[in-house]
C-alpha cells in the first residue's frame, strides 16, 4: 500500500521537474511532467532511449486528456469504452508545451491503476508513463528489478507498491483520417467496435 503522503511527495517531485518511478496497471513506470521538456529529456537519458521513439503519457481522466489533446470522434468513443484501462490512443497534442516536449502526436491513456491517475490529477497535467527499464530490456514488476536495471540513474522519487502482477503492455492504436482504427501494438484490449 502506497500512502497518500508518499503520493503527495511524488507529485511535489513532478512539479519540481523531477523523475519518479511509480506503479501502473502493466508494470512499474518512469515518469515526469509531460509539459516539462527538460524532464522529458532526462527520461530519455535515464532509459537510454532513442529520442525518435515516442514516450506515452497517462492522464487523470478523459476530461484532462481533452484539455491537452484532441480527443473526439472515434478516438473519444474508444476512450469512453476502454478507459481507465490498458489502451493507449495516439492523439494530436493541442497543448504547445506537450508538443515541444513530446511531439505533435502522443500516445495517451487513462491508467486503471489508481495511483497513476492520482499522480496526474495531483499534478493537474498528464505525466509521461513509460516502462521503468532500459530501452529494449524487460519490463520491471518490482522496485528491486527497476533499481537493478537503472542502477545509479538520477531518480528523484520512488513509489513502492510491492511486487506487481505481470500484465501485457497496453494496446496501442491510432484513429486514421477515415475513422478506421489502426492497431500499432496488440495488447490486452481489443479495440474493435464489436467489443
C-alpha positions in Angstrom: 0.0 0.0 0.0 1.4 3.4 -1.0 0.5 6.1 1.5 -1.2 9.4 0.4 1.8 11.2 1.9 4.2 9.3 -0.4 1.9 10.1 -3.4 1.9 13.8 -2.4 5.7 13.7 -2.3 5.8 12.2 -5.7 3.5 15.0 -7.1 5.8 17.6 -5.5 8.8 15.9 -7.2 6.9 16.1 -10.5 6.1 19.8 -10.0 9.8 20.5 -9.5 10.7 18.8 -12.8 11.7 15.5 -11.1 11.7 12.0 -12.4 9.6 9.4 -10.5 9.1 5.6 -10.5 5.5 4.6 -9.9 3.1 1.6 -10.4 0.8 1.3 -13.4 -1.6 -1.5 -14.4 1.0 -3.0 -16.6 4.4 -2.6 -14.8 6.4 0.0 -13.0 6.6 3.2 -14.9 9.1 6.0 -15.1 7.5 9.4 -15.4 7.7 13.2 -15.3 5.5 16.2 -16.0 4.6 15.8 -19.7 4.7 19.6 -20.2 8.3 19.9 -18.9 10.7 19.4 -21.9 13.8 19.3 -19.7 12.3 16.5 -17.6 11.3 14.6 -20.7 14.9 14.8 -21.9 16.0 13.3 -18.6 13.7 10.3 -19.0 15.2 9.7 -22.5 18.7 9.8 -21.0 17.8 7.6 -18.0 16.2 4.9 -20.2 19.0 5.2 -22.9 16.1 5.6 -25.3 16.5 7.0 -28.8 14.9 10.5 -29.0 12.9 9.4 -32.0 11.0 6.8 -30.1 7.9 8.4 -28.6 7.0 8.5 -24.9 3.4 7.8 -23.9 1.5 9.7 -21.2 -1.1 8.9 -18.5 -4.0 11.4 -18.0 -6.1 11.5 -14.8 -9.3 11.1 -16.8 -10.9 11.8 -20.1 -11.6 15.4 -19.2 -7.9 16.0 -18.5 -6.9 14.2 -21.7 -9.3 16.5 -23.7 -7.6 19.6 -22.2 -4.2 18.6 -23.6 -5.0 16.5 -26.7 -7.5 16.5 -29.5 -9.8 13.7 -28.3 -13.0 13.5 -30.3 -15.0 11.3 -32.8 -14.0 7.6 -32.9 -11.0 8.2 -30.5 -13.3 9.6 -27.9 -15.7 6.7 -28.3 -12.7 4.3 -27.8 -11.7 6.2 -24.7 -15.2 6.2 -23.2 -15.4 2.4 -23.8 -12.0 1.4 -22.5 -10.6 4.0 -20.1 -9.5 3.6 -17.5 -7.5 0.6 -18.8 -4.5 -0.5 -20.9 -5.5 1.2 -24.1 -3.1 3.8 -25.5 -4.6 6.1 -28.2 -2.2 8.2 -30.3 -3.7 11.7 -30.3 -2.7 15.1 -31.7 -1.3 17.3 -28.9 -3.3 20.5 -28.5 -1.1 21.9 -25.8 2.1 23.8 -27.0 4.2 22.7 -24.1 3.4 19.0 -24.8 4.2 19.5 -28.5 7.5 21.0 -27.6 8.3 18.2 -25.0 6.9 15.1 -26.8 5.9 16.0 -30.3 2.8 16.6 -32.3 1.2 13.2 -31.7 1.4 11.4 -28.3 0.2 8.0 -27.0 -2.3 8.8 -24.2 -4.2 6.5 -21.8 -6.1 6.7 -18.5 -4.5 4.0 -16.4 -6.6 1.6 -14.4 -4.1 1.9 -11.6 -5.4 4.4 -9.1 -2.0 5.7 -8.2 -1.1 6.6 -11.7 -4.4 8.5 -12.1 -3.9 10.3 -8.8 -0.5 11.5 -9.8 -1.8 13.0 -13.0 -4.7 14.5 -11.1 -2.5 15.9 -8.3 -0.1 17.5 -10.9 -3.2 18.7 -12.9 -1.3 17.7 -16.1 -0.6 14.4 -17.8 2.5 12.5 -16.8 5.0 10.6 -19.0 4.4 7.0 -18.2 6.8 4.6 -20.0 8.2 1.4 -18.6 10.8 1.8 -15.9 13.6 -0.1 -17.7 16.5 0.4 -20.0 15.3 0.7 -23.6 14.9 -2.8 -25.1 15.1 -4.6 -21.8 12.2 -6.5 -20.0 9.6 -4.5 -18.0 10.0 -4.4 -14.3 7.4 -5.6 -11.8 9.3 -4.6 -8.6 11.4 -1.7 -7.4 14.3 -4.1 -7.0 14.1 -5.0 -10.7 13.9 -1.3 -11.6 17.0 -0.5 -9.5 18.9 -3.5 -11.0 18.3 -2.1 -14.5 18.6 1.6 -13.9 21.4 1.4 -11.3 22.5 4.7 -10.1 20.5 6.8 -12.6 19.1 10.1 -11.1 15.6 9.2 -10.0 14.0 11.8 -7.7 11.3 9.7 -6.0 10.2 6.0 -5.9 6.7 4.9 -5.1 6.9 1.3 -3.8 3.7 -0.7 -4.4 5.5 -4.0 -3.8 5.6 -6.7 -6.5 3.1 -6.0 -9.3 1.2 -8.7 -11.1 2.6 -9.3 -14.6 0.4 -7.9 -17.4 0.8 -7.4 -21.1 1.8 -3.9 -22.2 -1.1 -1.7 -23.3 -2.8 -2.0 -26.7 -1.7 1.0 -28.8 -4.0 2.4 -31.6 -4.3 5.3 -33.8 -7.6 6.5 -35.4 -6.9 7.2 -39.1 -8.4 10.2 -41.0 -11.2 7.9 -42.4 -12.2 6.9 -38.9 -10.7 3.4 -39.1 -8.7 2.1 -36.1 -5.1 1.1 -36.8 -3.5 -1.2 -34.2 0.1 -0.2 -33.6 0.7 -2.8 -30.8 -1.5 -5.6 -29.8 -2.2 -5.9 -26.1 -5.0 -6.9 -23.6 -7.7 -4.7 -25.2 -9.4 -5.5 -28.5 -10.4 -2.0 -29.8 -12.8 -3.4 -32.5 -16.3 -1.8 -32.4 -17.9 -5.2 -31.7 -16.1 -5.4 -28.4 
